[in-house]
Every structure is written in C-alpha cells, then in structure tokens.
Amino acid sequence: MFFRRRKRMIEKILLYRQLGMMLVSGMSFEMALTHVEEVSFSALRRPIIRLKRSMASGASLADSLGQHPALFDHFAFDLLASDQNAQPLGRAFQIAADQLEESATMFQRVMRVFWYPALTLCMGLMVLLLLCTYVLPSFARMFADFGGALPLPTQIFLEFGRLLGQVGPYVLLLLLVLVVLLRSKRGLLLGVGGKLPLFGSLIQKMQGYLFARHLAELLKAQLPLETAVRFCACALHYGPLGRKLCAESLPVSSPAGLRTLLEKTGVYPKMVQQMISSATDDQAVAEVMTHTAAYFAAETERAQYRALIVTEITTLLLLGFFVGGGVIAMYLPIFKIAGTVGG
C-alpha cells in the first residue's frame, strides 16, 4: 500500500510537469491532455483515461479539474481554469509538482528525526529482552540451587523480562499497526507531531516555508491574491498551517487582508506581517513572500537540527538506563556468587 501510494505521487509529479510545460508553452488544456500518453503511467492510467473521456464529452475545464480527485486531489486547479489564458494554470501545475517534491523531501526530514531514535531504541530493547529472557533466568536458577536470593536490581529486571515476554508480541503488533497508519496518513502524523513542543515548531516552519514560496510563485505568475492564497492553503491540507488557513474565511484581496490572515495563524512573525502591510500591490507581496520563504527555509534547518539533537540525547539516556541497567543487573549476581564463594 505504501509503495503504491508513493508510485502514485511520483506519477502525479510527472503528470503535472508535462501538463505545466505544455500549458506554459501556449497549448490549450485539451491539446496538452491529448499529448499525455496514459501508457506511460501505471497507477494513474485509469484516472487519466477517465479525464480524457470527460473532456471529450464536452465537460468544462473547471468541472474536469474539480471532479477527478484521483488526479487533482487537494490542488484547487479548478480555481485557475480559464479558456482565455492557460499560462496561470500551467504555472500552477508546475508549482504543484514542486510542492509535491518539496513536501515529500521535508516529510522525510521529519521522519528521519523520528526513525533514527526509534530504530536505535528498538535494537536496545531487543538486547534488553534477550538479557531479561535468557541470561537472567539462568542466574535465578543458579541462586535457587545455592539457596540465596538475587540482588534487588536483578529481580526487577527479571520481572520486567517476564512481563515483556507476556505483552511483547502485542506491543510489537500495536507498534506495527501504528507505523503503517502514520506512514499512510501523512495528515495524522503531522497533526500528532504538530502538538509536540519541539516537533510542532519544526512542522510549522516547514509548512510556513512551503506556503510562502509557492504563494510568491503564483503571484509572480499574475494570479489574483485571493485565488493564489486559496490554492496554496488547499495544497497544505495535511498539516496544521493548512487547516488554520482553510478554517479562516477572511477576505484576502489586499495585502492588509493577507496580513490579518497570517496573523491569525500564529506561524509568521510580526516582521513578516509588517512587511506585507508595507506592500502596495500583489507583486510587492510576492517579493515579501520570497524573502519570507528564504527565512523559513533557514529556520526549518535549525529546527530540524535542534529536534535531532534532543532525540539523540534522549535516545542515549534511555539506552544507557535500560541496556546499561540490564548489564549491571546481569553482573551483580556474578559478584555476589564470587563473594559468597570467596567468603
């Protein structure tokens, strides 16, 4: 399921690139669609065929773009449908392809912060499970033969091993289901991560960068401000910033309206809001958002570095406590036996 979803995303990027290049070059959407060879796609072959049939039956461009979620989900291309000028729509397809690639790259960055500590902890817990399940019980039988009692730390880890042996398979199954669910539901993962103190800041800065960059690109392509904002907000549906933008119904036909909207999201600092207020037209807003995107790109890098440092230190502390404690609990009976035999 994960690999099929990834294949669909790769093919969407390819489809958007092809349509964007042809529309920007001056072709109409109908002509550009006829040059898209569905045999080059496997996961999107049937949706592309259905789209071609819809256009051939006389459906309007806006209806065709809005009624095929398998191809255009979460991108409001129907807002840009215009028979007179295909240039803005072509640029929107190119920006959508860029956003899919960049969001996938940044999503992998967020996942890297989680996966490295998770895999390290899993390996450490497996070592601890082996110690508690196979090594420490042998010491318990040895001490039972001597008629002595195990040291308290050894008893604690032995009981922990017994408990882990009973519930371990269920915990592993639960973790497996959770991993599959989070991998398949990007919005769920980013929604959960967005509520965490450290990772929430990383996700917000990542989405702040995507919104600012692509809003600037759409405005440079001569799209109206309100249409560009709605398009970028729909494209960020899977994260906290997208939900905040879509939840607000403020008019954004002017820089003042955009400033009020961004102020309500709580993501962009006051300096960005003030810069937008100083803008006189859409092109000035585009210039401000270009600088804002560069600022948030650097902030995203710093937030990722901080999150990675914290997770690495936390992982080392947990490994030191559990695995180190397990090793100490294993050696304590040896020392006690040696003291008993020497005495």
Backbone torsions as a table, in degrees:
resi	resn	phi	psi	omega
1	MET	NA	-44.3	179.8
2	PHE	-63.1	-43.8	-178.2
3	PHE	-67.0	-34.8	178.1
4	ARG	-67.4	-40.4	178.5
5	ARG	-64.1	-40.4	178.4
6	ARG	-65.0	-38.6	178.9
7	LYS	-65.3	-39.6	177.7
8	ARG	-62.8	-40.0	179.8
9	MET	-65.8	-42.3	178.9
10	ILE	-62.1	-41.9	179.8
11	GLU	-69.8	-32.7	175.5
12	LYS	-63.4	-43.3	178.3
13	ILE	-59.4	-44.2	178.8
14	LEU	-63.3	-43.9	179.4
15	LEU	-62.6	-46.3	179.7
16	TYR	-62.9	-38.5	178.4
17	ARG	-62.4	-46.0	-178.5
18	GLN	-63.9	-48.7	179.6
19	LEU	-63.7	-40.5	-179.4
20	GLY	-62.3	-45.4	-179.8
21	MET	-63.2	-41.8	-177.8
22	MET	-70.7	-38.9	179.6
23	LEU	-68.4	-40.5	178.7
24	VAL	-64.9	-30.8	179.9
25	SER	-75.0	-7.6	175.9
26	GLY	115.9	-4.8	178.8
27	MET	-71.1	152.7	169.5
28	SER	-76.8	163.8	-178.7
29	PHE	-64.3	-39.5	-179.9
30	GLU	-61.5	-43.3	179.6
31	MET	-68.2	-41.8	179.3
32	ALA	-62.5	-38.0	-178.9
33	LEU	-66.7	-34.0	179.0
34	THR	-67.3	-24.6	179.4
35	HIS	-86.5	-5.4	175.0
36	VAL	-81.8	118.1	-178.1
37	GLU	-90.7	111.4	-177.2
38	GLU	-65.9	-20.0	178.8
39	VAL	-68.7	-17.5	177.9
40	SER	-79.2	-8.0	-179.2
41	PHE	-117.7	143.9	176.6
42	SER	-110.9	-51.5	-178.5
43	ALA	-72.0	-29.4	-176.9
44	LEU	-107.4	11.6	-175.1
45	ARG	-61.0	-49.7	-178.4
46	ARG	-66.3	-43.9	175.9
47	PRO	-60.1	-36.7	178.3
48	ILE	-65.7	-40.5	178.2
49	ILE	-63.3	-42.2	178.9
50	ARG	-64.5	-36.9	178.0
51	LEU	-65.3	-42.0	178.8
52	LYS	-63.5	-40.4	179.0
53	ARG	-66.2	-37.4	179.1
54	SER	-63.8	-44.3	178.8
55	MET	-66.7	-37.2	179.9
56	ALA	-68.1	-27.1	-178.8
57	SER	-80.1	-3.1	176.5
58	GLY	99.8	8.4	178.1
59	ALA	-64.9	147.0	179.7
60	SER	-69.9	161.2	-178.9
61	LEU	-64.1	-41.4	-179.5
62	ALA	-63.5	-42.7	178.6
63	ASP	-65.1	-40.3	-179.0
64	SER	-65.3	-37.6	179.9
65	LEU	-76.2	-25.8	-176.8
66	GLY	-94.2	-13.8	-174.4
67	GLN	-110.4	18.6	177.5
68	HIS	-129.4	73.9	-176.0
69	PRO	-63.6	-23.3	178.5
70	ALA	-63.4	-25.2	-180.0
71	LEU	-103.3	-38.7	-169.3
72	PHE	-122.7	28.0	-178.6
73	ASP	-62.4	137.5	174.4
74	HIS	67.7	5.8	170.9
75	PHE	-118.7	118.3	-173.7
76	ALA	-84.2	62.9	179.2
77	PHE	-64.5	-26.5	-179.0
78	ASP	-64.8	-21.2	176.5
79	LEU	-67.9	-23.4	-174.2
80	LEU	-104.4	3.7	-176.4
81	ALA	-66.0	124.5	179.4
82	SER	-151.3	123.0	179.5
83	ASP	-73.0	-21.4	-176.7
84	GLN	-80.2	-35.1	-174.0
85	ASN	-140.5	113.3	-179.6
86	ALA	-92.4	-3.9	-177.1
87	GLN	-62.0	-49.3	179.2
88	PRO	-61.4	-39.5	179.0
89	LEU	-64.9	-40.7	177.6
90	GLY	-63.3	-41.8	178.1
91	ARG	-66.1	-34.9	177.9
92	ALA	-64.5	-39.4	176.7
93	PHE	-62.9	-41.4	178.8
94	GLN	-65.4	-41.3	179.1
95	ILE	-66.9	-37.5	177.5
96	ALA	-63.0	-40.2	176.8
97	ALA	-63.3	-42.9	177.8
98	ASP	-61.6	-41.1	-177.3
99	GLN	-68.0	-39.0	176.9
100	LEU	-61.5	-42.5	179.8
101	GLU	-67.3	-45.9	-176.8
102	GLU	-69.5	-39.4	178.8
103	SER	-66.7	-35.8	176.6
104	ALA	-65.8	-40.6	178.3
105	THR	-64.4	-45.4	-179.7
106	MET	-69.7	-32.7	175.5
107	PHE	-63.0	-39.5	176.8
108	GLN	-65.1	-33.3	176.4
109	ARG	-63.8	-44.5	178.5
110	VAL	-63.4	-42.2	-180.0
111	MET	-65.0	-33.6	179.7
112	ARG	-63.9	-34.3	177.7
113	VAL	-64.4	-33.1	-179.6
114	PHE	-85.4	-42.5	-169.3
115	TRP	-70.1	-38.6	-178.9
116	TYR	-60.5	-51.7	176.4
117	PRO	-63.6	-36.8	-178.1
118	ALA	-64.1	-44.8	179.2
119	LEU	-66.4	-39.5	178.5
120	THR	-63.9	-43.1	178.1
121	LEU	-65.2	-38.9	178.5
122	CYS	-61.8	-43.6	177.7
123	MET	-62.9	-42.8	178.3
124	GLY	-63.5	-40.8	178.8
125	LEU	-67.7	-32.7	175.9
126	MET	-65.6	-41.9	176.0
127	VAL	-62.4	-43.7	178.7
128	LEU	-63.3	-37.8	178.8
129	LEU	-64.5	-40.8	177.2
130	LEU	-62.9	-41.7	178.8
131	LEU	-62.9	-46.2	-175.6
132	CYS	-73.8	-25.5	-174.7
133	THR	-91.9	-36.8	-172.6
134	TYR	-114.5	-36.6	-174.4
135	VAL	-84.1	-53.5	-176.1
136	LEU	-64.2	-37.0	176.0
137	PRO	-60.5	-30.0	177.1
138	SER	-66.4	-37.0	175.5
139	PHE	-67.7	-35.5	178.6
140	ALA	-63.4	-42.4	177.6
141	ARG	-66.3	-37.2	179.4
142	MET	-63.6	-44.4	179.8
143	PHE	-69.4	-31.3	176.2
144	ALA	-63.9	-36.8	177.4
145	ASP	-66.8	-35.2	178.6
146	PHE	-78.9	-13.2	-178.1
147	GLY	79.6	16.9	-179.7
148	GLY	-105.1	179.0	-179.8
149	ALA	-113.3	144.2	177.5
150	LEU	-68.7	150.3	173.0
151	PRO	-60.3	151.5	-175.2
152	LEU	-57.2	-46.4	178.2
153	PRO	-58.6	-37.3	179.1
154	THR	-66.6	-39.2	178.2
155	GLN	-63.9	-40.2	-179.5
156	ILE	-62.9	-47.7	-178.9
157	PHE	-69.3	-30.7	177.4
158	LEU	-66.1	-43.1	177.5
159	GLU	-66.8	-36.3	177.1
160	PHE	-63.2	-40.0	178.1
161	GLY	-64.0	-39.9	178.1
162	ARG	-64.3	-43.8	178.7
163	LEU	-64.4	-41.7	179.8
164	LEU	-65.4	-35.4	177.6
165	GLY	-65.9	-30.4	-179.9
166	GLN	-78.4	-43.5	-174.6
167	VAL	-101.7	-5.9	-175.9
168	GLY	-55.3	-49.8	-179.7
169	PRO	-59.2	-37.4	179.8
170	TYR	-70.3	-37.4	177.8
171	VAL	-65.1	-43.0	178.6
172	LEU	-63.0	-40.9	178.1
173	LEU	-63.9	-42.2	178.5
174	LEU	-63.1	-42.6	178.6
175	LEU	-64.1	-39.4	178.6
176	LEU	-63.1	-44.8	178.1
177	VAL	-62.8	-40.5	-179.8
178	LEU	-64.7	-41.9	179.5
179	VAL	-63.4	-45.8	179.8
180	VAL	-63.0	-40.5	-179.7
181	LEU	-65.0	-44.7	-178.8
182	LEU	-68.5	-35.9	178.4
183	ARG	-68.0	-34.5	-177.8
184	SER	-85.0	-24.0	-177.9
185	LYS	-114.1	86.2	-178.0
186	ARG	-61.7	-38.6	179.8
187	GLY	-62.7	-37.8	178.8
188	LEU	-66.0	-43.8	-179.5
189	LEU	-63.2	-47.7	-179.3
190	LEU	-69.7	-29.6	176.5
191	GLY	-68.1	-43.0	177.4
192	VAL	-68.1	-45.7	179.7
193	GLY	-65.2	-30.3	-179.9
194	GLY	-67.4	-17.0	178.9
195	LYS	-91.2	-8.3	178.6
196	LEU	-82.2	144.8	-174.5
197	PRO	-57.6	-48.0	-174.4
198	LEU	-85.1	-45.6	-175.8
199	PHE	-75.4	-26.9	176.8
200	GLY	-61.8	-40.1	177.5
201	SER	-64.4	-40.1	178.8
202	LEU	-62.3	-45.8	-177.8
203	ILE	-67.1	-40.1	179.3
204	GLN	-64.6	-41.9	178.8
205	LYS	-66.6	-38.3	177.6
206	MET	-61.1	-45.7	-179.4
207	GLN	-74.0	-31.0	174.6
208	GLY	-61.6	-38.0	176.7
209	TYR	-65.2	-47.1	-177.5
210	LEU	-62.0	-43.9	-179.0
211	PHE	-64.4	-46.1	-177.4
212	ALA	-65.2	-43.1	-176.5
213	ARG	-64.6	-47.3	-174.5
214	HIS	-79.0	-26.5	172.4
215	LEU	-65.3	-41.0	177.7
216	ALA	-61.6	-41.9	-179.6
217	GLU	-64.9	-40.9	179.8
218	LEU	-67.6	-38.9	178.8
219	LEU	-67.7	-35.8	176.8
220	LYS	-66.5	-24.1	177.0
221	ALA	-85.1	14.7	174.2
222	GLN	71.5	24.4	175.3
223	LEU	-81.0	147.6	175.3
224	PRO	-60.9	149.7	-175.0
225	LEU	-60.5	-45.8	-176.8
226	GLU	-64.5	-41.7	178.1
227	THR	-64.5	-42.4	179.8
228	ALA	-64.0	-41.0	-179.9
229	VAL	-65.4	-44.0	179.6
230	ARG	-63.6	-40.5	179.4
231	PHE	-62.9	-47.6	-178.4
232	CYS	-67.8	-35.3	178.7
233	ALA	-65.6	-42.5	178.0
234	CYS	-64.5	-34.9	-179.2
235	ALA	-68.9	-21.4	179.6
236	LEU	-100.7	30.0	-175.1
237	HIS	-59.0	-28.1	-168.7
238	TYR	-84.3	1.3	-176.8
239	GLY	-129.9	174.2	-176.5
240	PRO	-63.9	-37.4	-179.0
241	LEU	-66.2	-42.1	178.9
242	GLY	-60.8	-40.9	179.0
243	ARG	-66.1	-38.6	178.3
244	LYS	-65.6	-42.1	-179.6
245	LEU	-65.6	-41.7	-178.8
246	CYS	-72.2	-26.4	-178.5
247	ALA	-74.1	-26.8	-179.5
248	GLU	-83.2	136.1	179.1
249	SER	-113.2	38.9	-178.3
250	LEU	-81.5	145.5	173.6
251	PRO	-70.9	133.9	-177.4
252	VAL	-126.2	40.9	-179.8
253	SER	-83.2	-1.9	-179.5
254	SER	-140.2	161.6	176.7
255	PRO	-57.8	-33.4	178.8
256	ALA	-64.0	-41.1	177.3
257	GLY	-64.6	-38.6	177.6
258	LEU	-64.8	-39.5	178.9
259	ARG	-62.6	-43.4	179.2
260	THR	-62.3	-39.7	179.4
261	LEU	-64.5	-47.2	-179.2
262	LEU	-67.7	-30.9	177.9
263	GLU	-65.3	-37.0	-179.6
264	LYS	-71.8	-23.6	178.8
265	THR	-73.2	-27.8	-180.0
266	GLY	72.9	15.5	-178.6
267	VAL	-98.6	-40.1	-174.5
268	TYR	-91.6	135.1	-178.3
269	PRO	-68.8	168.2	-176.7
270	LYS	-64.6	-29.6	-179.8
271	MET	-63.8	-36.2	177.6
272	VAL	-67.9	-41.7	178.7
273	GLN	-62.2	-39.9	179.6
274	GLN	-68.5	-38.2	177.7
275	MET	-62.8	-39.1	178.3
276	ILE	-66.9	-38.9	178.7
277	SER	-62.8	-29.8	-179.1
278	SER	-80.2	-12.0	-178.8
279	ALA	-71.5	141.8	-177.2
280	THR	-98.8	-23.4	-179.5
281	ASP	-150.9	-177.8	-176.1
282	ASP	-64.6	-35.4	-179.1
283	GLN	-69.6	-34.2	174.4
284	ALA	-67.2	-37.4	174.9
285	VAL	-62.7	-40.2	178.4
286	ALA	-60.5	-40.2	178.6
287	GLU	-65.6	-40.7	178.0
288	VAL	-63.2	-43.5	-178.1
289	MET	-69.6	-28.2	175.1
290	THR	-64.0	-46.8	177.4
291	HIS	-65.4	-37.0	178.6
292	THR	-63.8	-39.7	178.8
293	ALA	-63.2	-41.3	177.6
294	ALA	-63.5	-39.9	178.3
295	TYR	-63.5	-44.8	-178.0
296	PHE	-72.6	-27.0	175.1
297	ALA	-63.1	-44.3	177.2
298	ALA	-66.2	-39.1	178.7
299	GLU	-65.6	-35.6	177.5
300	THR	-63.7	-42.6	178.1
301	GLU	-60.4	-44.7	-179.8
302	ARG	-66.4	-40.7	179.6
303	ALA	-65.2	-38.6	177.3
304	GLN	-65.1	-41.2	179.4
305	TYR	-62.7	-43.8	179.1
306	ARG	-63.5	-43.7	-180.0
307	ALA	-63.4	-39.3	180.0
308	LEU	-66.6	-40.8	178.5
309	ILE	-62.4	-45.5	-178.5
310	VAL	-63.4	-44.7	-179.2
311	THR	-67.0	-36.0	178.0
312	GLU	-66.0	-44.3	179.2
313	ILE	-64.6	-43.0	178.5
314	THR	-62.3	-40.3	178.8
315	THR	-63.0	-44.3	179.6
316	LEU	-63.4	-40.2	178.8
317	LEU	-64.5	-43.3	179.4
318	LEU	-65.6	-41.5	177.7
319	LEU	-63.8	-41.5	178.8
320	GLY	-62.5	-37.8	-178.7
321	PHE	-72.6	-49.7	-174.8
322	PHE	-76.3	-55.4	-177.1
323	VAL	-70.2	-45.5	176.9
324	GLY	-61.2	-41.2	176.8
325	GLY	-63.7	-36.9	177.8
326	GLY	-65.5	-40.5	178.7
327	VAL	-65.2	-43.0	178.1
328	ILE	-62.9	-42.5	178.1
329	ALA	-62.9	-28.5	178.1
330	MET	-74.5	-35.8	-176.6
331	TYR	-84.7	-23.2	179.7
332	LEU	-58.1	-43.8	176.6
333	PRO	-62.3	-34.3	179.0
334	ILE	-63.2	-44.8	178.6
335	PHE	-63.6	-38.0	-179.0
336	LYS	-69.0	-38.8	177.4
337	ILE	-64.8	-43.2	179.5
338	ALA	-62.2	-39.3	177.9
339	GLY	-68.1	-36.2	179.4
340	THR	-67.8	-43.2	179.0
341	VAL	-67.9	-40.9	179.5
342	GLY	-67.7	-33.2	179.2
343	GLY	-75.2	NA	NA
